[in-house]
Amino acid sequence: MTIATQAARWVAERRAAAARDAAPPPFVSSPLVVVRQRESVDDDVPQGLRAAAAWAWRGILLVVAAYLLLKVIGLLSAVVIPIAVAVLLAALLEPAAAGLRARGMNRSLASALVLVTGLVVVFGGLGLIVWTFVSQLDELAAQVRAGVGTVEAWLANGPLAISQVELSAAADNLQRKIAGNQSAVASGALSTAATAGELLGGFFLVLFSLFFFLRDGARIWRFLCRLLPRAARLPTARAGHYAWHTLVSYVRATVFVAFVDAVGIGAGLLILRVPLALPLTALVFLSSFIPVIGATVSGVVAVLVALVANGPVAALIVLAIVIGVQQLEGNVLQPMIMGRAVSLHPLAILLAISIGIVVAGVVGGLVAVPILAVANTAIRYLLDQSAGSSSNGAASPSVARP
């Protein structure tokens, strides 16, 4: 009897046994068991858990990449910060250079002319503002300390009747925190320019970078885009285009808003004959470049000086002026000038400023918000493009060609 015949007989006996619900024949050592083959261990994992794990490791990878990027920026801050300042200045001066080029002027000549004129205006104006502020800084600090003393006296003798011991403890705690923050900020700022040589080198790096950004900014960006894979060149180039316009809008709006804040609050201080009106106006202008935090700090200082010099009525009027100017800025000027392209949530702005100060000191706080605005615009554009490509199908090769 052949093996095939024995197998056929065995199958027939099994079928007969199953049909009459009988036990398998005695010569069958074990019942027939059908085992389903699994492709991998992942088949045993629920779909929800697999999706959560996929999101988790991608999130961890992004956090690690961001941490490493911040560490590299911190190590190269002596180069990164001047380049960032040059980019911001280029965003401010590029429209003027583009206008001169449109009128037929040579690229190099137009860039040099705009650079020199911009430096005279920007650094001259900032130098005058800083000199006005620093020249009366001691008197301003004395007025602020006197204002704090007046507030302490009101808290102790007023309706709240807070004990002097509690006020002294709170004041000492606040002074310690301010001193600690000042040392942290100062160390972060000095780390970018520990010596006069590094400061001078950073200044010249800003000048040279600014000149080439004005002259060859578009060429530099096209060169960087050509380093990417062919399919990613066009989306990246367009994302950079929209991000650059966002940066230009942000810089213009920030300068204009700072000017309006300084003029509005400064005019109120001059009308009320508050002493140190000019350095307070300069403080308002400089602090307006740090969104949310700067205007609040400068407003508090102005109110304290008015309280000491002109009494509580003048201080309340100054407070009303500060609040009115800030409401005008937040509800009218910024939405009208910046538009939706630069709109950021206040919490995102605060977090960006905090991270910028930790990484690069005061300069990091200044450049954190424009970096966030640019990244927000670029990422939103790329996500919209990705969603559009997914809904419309695969892109044709001509779309991806630079």
C-alpha positions in Angstrom: 0.0 0.0 0.0 1.4 3.3 -1.0 1.8 6.4 1.2 -0.8 8.3 -0.9 -3.3 5.5 -0.3 -2.7 5.5 3.4 -3.2 9.2 3.6 -6.5 9.1 1.7 -7.7 6.3 3.9 -6.8 8.3 7.0 -8.6 11.4 5.8 -11.7 9.3 5.0 -11.7 7.7 8.5 -11.4 11.2 10.1 -14.3 12.5 8.1 -16.4 9.5 9.0 -15.6 9.9 12.7 -16.5 13.6 12.6 -19.7 12.8 10.8 -20.9 10.3 13.5 -19.5 12.4 16.3 -17.3 9.6 17.4 -13.9 9.6 18.9 -10.9 9.4 16.5 -9.6 6.0 15.6 -7.2 4.5 18.2 -4.2 4.7 15.8 -4.5 8.5 15.7 -2.2 9.8 18.4 -3.6 13.4 18.5 -6.5 15.3 17.0 -6.0 17.4 14.0 -5.2 21.0 15.0 -5.2 23.9 12.6 -2.7 26.7 13.6 -3.1 30.1 12.1 0.3 31.6 11.1 0.9 35.2 12.4 3.0 37.5 10.3 4.7 39.2 13.3 4.4 39.9 17.0 2.8 43.3 16.2 -0.4 41.5 15.2 -1.0 40.9 18.9 -0.7 44.6 19.8 -4.0 46.6 19.7 -4.2 49.2 17.0 -4.7 52.0 19.5 -1.6 51.1 21.4 0.4 50.9 18.2 -0.7 54.3 17.1 0.1 55.8 20.5 3.6 54.2 20.5 4.2 55.6 17.0 3.3 59.1 18.1 5.3 58.7 21.3 8.6 57.8 19.6 8.2 60.5 17.0 7.5 63.1 19.7 10.6 62.0 21.7 12.7 62.2 18.6 11.5 65.8 18.0 12.2 66.8 21.6 15.7 65.3 21.4 16.3 67.0 18.0 15.1 70.4 19.5 17.4 70.0 22.5 20.4 69.2 20.4 19.6 72.1 18.1 19.4 74.5 21.1 22.7 73.1 22.5 24.4 73.7 19.1 23.0 77.2 19.0 24.3 77.8 22.5 27.8 76.6 21.6 27.8 78.7 18.4 26.0 81.7 19.8 28.9 84.1 19.0 28.1 83.3 15.3 24.4 82.5 15.4 23.3 85.7 17.2 25.1 88.1 14.8 23.6 86.2 11.8 20.1 86.4 13.4 20.6 90.2 14.0 21.7 90.6 10.4 18.6 88.7 9.1 16.3 91.0 11.2 18.0 94.1 9.8 17.9 92.7 6.3 14.1 92.2 6.7 13.9 95.8 7.7 16.1 97.2 4.9 15.3 94.8 2.0 12.3 96.7 0.7 14.4 99.8 0.2 17.2 97.8 -1.6 14.6 96.2 -3.8 13.1 99.6 -4.7 16.6 100.9 -5.7 17.2 97.8 -7.8 13.9 98.2 -9.5 14.9 101.6 -10.6 18.0 100.2 -12.3 20.7 100.7 -9.7 23.4 98.1 -9.4 22.8 95.4 -6.8 26.1 96.0 -5.0 25.7 99.8 -5.0 22.0 99.6 -3.9 22.9 97.2 -1.1 25.8 99.4 0.1 23.7 102.6 0.0 20.9 101.0 1.9 23.4 99.5 4.4 25.1 102.8 5.2 21.9 104.8 5.4 20.2 102.1 7.5 23.2 102.0 9.9 23.1 105.7 10.3 19.4 105.8 11.0 19.1 102.6 13.1 22.3 102.8 15.1 22.1 106.6 15.4 18.5 106.5 16.6 19.2 103.6 19.0 22.4 105.2 20.2 20.5 108.4 21.0 17.7 106.5 22.8 20.2 104.4 24.8 22.3 107.4 25.7 19.2 109.3 26.9 18.2 106.3 29.0 21.6 105.6 30.5 22.5 109.2 31.2 19.6 109.4 33.7 19.6 105.8 34.8 20.7 106.5 38.4 18.0 109.1 38.9 15.4 106.8 37.4 16.5 103.9 39.7 16.2 106.3 42.7 12.7 107.3 41.6 11.7 103.6 41.2 13.0 102.7 44.7 11.1 105.7 46.1 8.0 104.5 44.3 8.3 101.0 45.8 8.7 102.6 49.3 5.5 104.6 48.8 3.6 101.4 47.8 5.0 99.6 50.9 3.9 102.5 53.1 0.4 102.4 51.6 0.2 98.6 52.1 1.3 99.0 55.8 -0.9 102.0 56.7 -3.7 101.6 54.3 -6.9 99.4 54.5 -4.9 96.2 54.0 -2.8 96.8 57.1 0.0 94.4 56.2 2.7 94.2 58.8 6.1 95.7 58.2 7.7 92.3 58.8 5.7 90.6 56.0 6.5 93.5 53.7 10.2 93.4 54.4 10.3 89.6 53.9 8.4 89.9 50.6 10.6 92.8 49.4 13.8 90.8 50.3 12.5 87.7 48.5 11.7 89.8 45.4 15.1 91.4 45.4 16.8 88.1 45.6 14.8 86.7 42.7 15.5 89.9 40.6 19.2 89.6 41.4 19.2 86.0 40.4 17.4 86.7 37.2 19.7 89.6 36.5 22.8 87.4 37.0 21.3 84.7 34.7 20.4 87.2 32.0 23.7 89.0 32.3 25.7 85.7 32.1 23.6 84.7 29.0 24.3 88.0 27.4 28.0 88.1 28.3 28.4 84.6 27.0 27.9 85.9 23.5 30.4 88.7 23.9 32.7 87.9 26.8 35.4 90.2 25.5 35.6 93.4 23.5 37.2 91.5 20.7 34.2 89.1 20.4 31.8 92.1 20.5 33.8 93.8 17.7 33.9 90.6 15.7 30.2 90.1 16.1 29.6 93.7 14.9 31.6 93.2 11.7 30.0 89.9 11.2 26.6 91.6 11.3 27.8 94.2 8.8 29.2 91.7 6.2 26.3 89.4 6.6 23.8 92.2 6.2 25.5 93.4 3.0 25.4 90.0 1.4 21.9 89.3 2.6 20.8 92.5 0.9 22.7 91.8 -2.3 22.4 88.1 -2.7 19.7 87.0 -0.3 17.5 85.4 -3.1 20.5 83.7 -4.6 21.6 82.3 -1.3 18.1 80.9 -0.7 18.0 79.3 -4.1 21.4 77.7 -3.5 20.2 76.2 -0.2 17.0 74.9 -1.8 19.1 73.1 -4.5 20.8 71.1 -1.8 17.5 69.4 -1.0 15.9 66.4 -2.9 14.2 67.5 -6.1 10.7 66.8 -4.8 11.2 69.0 -1.8 12.8 72.0 -3.5 9.7 73.8 -4.7 7.6 73.5 -1.4 10.7 74.6 0.6 11.3 77.6 -1.7 7.7 78.7 -1.4 7.6 78.1 2.4 10.8 80.3 2.7 9.1 83.0 0.5 6.1 83.2 2.8 8.3 83.0 5.9 10.4 85.9 4.7 7.4 88.1 4.1 6.2 87.2 7.6 9.5 88.3 9.0 9.4 91.6 7.0 5.9 92.2 8.3 6.9 91.4 11.9 10.0 93.7 11.9 8.1 96.6 10.3 5.1 96.2 12.7 7.4 95.9 15.7 9.3 99.1 14.9 6.0 100.9 14.2 4.3 99.6 17.4 7.3 100.6 19.5 7.3 104.1 18.0 3.5 104.4 18.7 3.9 103.2 22.3 6.8 105.5 23.0 5.0 108.5 21.5 1.7 107.8 23.2 3.1 107.2 26.7 5.9 109.8 26.3 3.3 112.5 25.4 1.3 111.6 28.4 4.3 111.8 30.7 5.3 115.2 29.2 1.8 116.6 29.6 1.6 115.5 33.2 5.1 117.0 33.8 6.4 113.7 35.1 10.2 113.9 35.7 12.5 111.7 33.6 9.9 111.7 30.8 12.6 111.3 28.1 14.4 108.3 29.6 11.0 106.7 30.4 10.0 107.2 26.7 13.3 105.6 25.7 12.6 102.7 28.0 9.1 102.2 26.5 10.6 102.2 23.0 13.3 99.7 23.8 11.1 97.4 25.9 8.5 97.3 23.2 10.8 95.0 21.1 10.1 92.3 23.7 6.4 91.5 23.2 4.0 91.2 26.2 6.7 91.4 28.9 8.5 94.6 27.8 5.5 96.9 27.7 4.3 95.7 31.1 7.7 96.3 32.7 8.1 99.8 31.2 4.5 100.7 32.2 5.1 99.7 35.8 8.3 101.8 36.0 6.4 104.9 34.5 3.6 104.5 37.0 6.0 104.2 40.0 7.9 107.4 38.9 4.7 109.3 38.5 3.5 108.1 41.9 6.6 109.4 43.6 6.9 112.7 41.7 3.3 113.7 41.1 1.2 111.7 43.5 -1.4 109.0 43.2 -3.7 110.9 40.9 -1.0 111.4 38.3 0.0 107.8 38.8 -3.5 106.6 38.0 -3.6 108.8 34.9 -0.3 107.3 33.7 -1.7 103.9 34.4 -4.7 104.6 32.3 -2.6 106.0 29.5 -0.4 102.8 29.6 -3.4 100.5 29.5 -5.0 102.5 26.8 -1.9 102.4 24.6 -1.4 98.7 25.2 -5.1 98.0 24.3 -4.6 100.1 21.1 -1.5 98.1 20.3 -3.0 94.7 21.0 -6.5 95.1 19.5 -5.9 97.5 16.6 -2.3 98.0 15.6 -0.9 94.4 15.7 -4.0 92.8 14.0 -4.2 95.5 11.4 -0.4 95.7 10.5 0.7 92.1 11.0 -2.4 90.3 10.0 -3.0 86.6 10.4 0.5 85.7 9.0 2.2 86.7 12.3 -0.6 86.0 14.8 0.7 84.0 17.7 -0.9 82.9 21.0 0.3 84.9 24.0 1.3 81.7 25.7 3.5 80.7 22.8 5.1 84.2 22.8 5.9 83.9 26.6 7.4 80.4 26.2 9.5 81.5 23.2 10.8 84.5 25.1 11.6 82.4 28.1 13.5 79.8 26.1 15.3 82.5 24.1 16.5 84.2 27.3 17.7 80.9 28.8 19.6 80.0 25.6 21.1 83.3 24.6 20.2 85.9 27.2 18.6 89.2 26.3 19.4 88.8 22.6 17.7 85.4 22.6 14.6 87.0 24.0 14.6 89.6 21.2 14.9 87.1 18.4 12.8 84.3 19.8 9.4 85.7 18.7 10.4 86.4 15.0 12.0 82.9 14.8 8.7 81.4 16.1 6.6 83.5 13.7 8.8 82.4 10.7 8.7 78.8 11.8 4.9 78.9 12.3 4.4 80.3 8.8 6.7 77.8 7.1 5.3 74.8 8.9 1.7 75.8 8.3 2.4 76.2 4.6 4.2 72.8 4.3 1.3 71.1 6.3 -1.3 72.7 4.0 0.7 71.6 0.9 1.0 68.0 2.3 -2.7 67.9 3.0 -3.5 69.2 -0.5 -1.2 66.7 -2.1 -2.8 63.8 -0.2 -6.3 64.9 -1.2 -5.5 65.6 -4.8 -3.2 62.5 -5.4 0.4 62.3 -6.3 1.9 65.4 -7.8 3.1 65.4 -11.3 6.9 65.5 -11.9 6.6 69.1 -13.4 5.3 70.4 -10.0 8.3 69.2 -8.2 10.8 70.7 -10.6 12.5 73.9 -9.4 
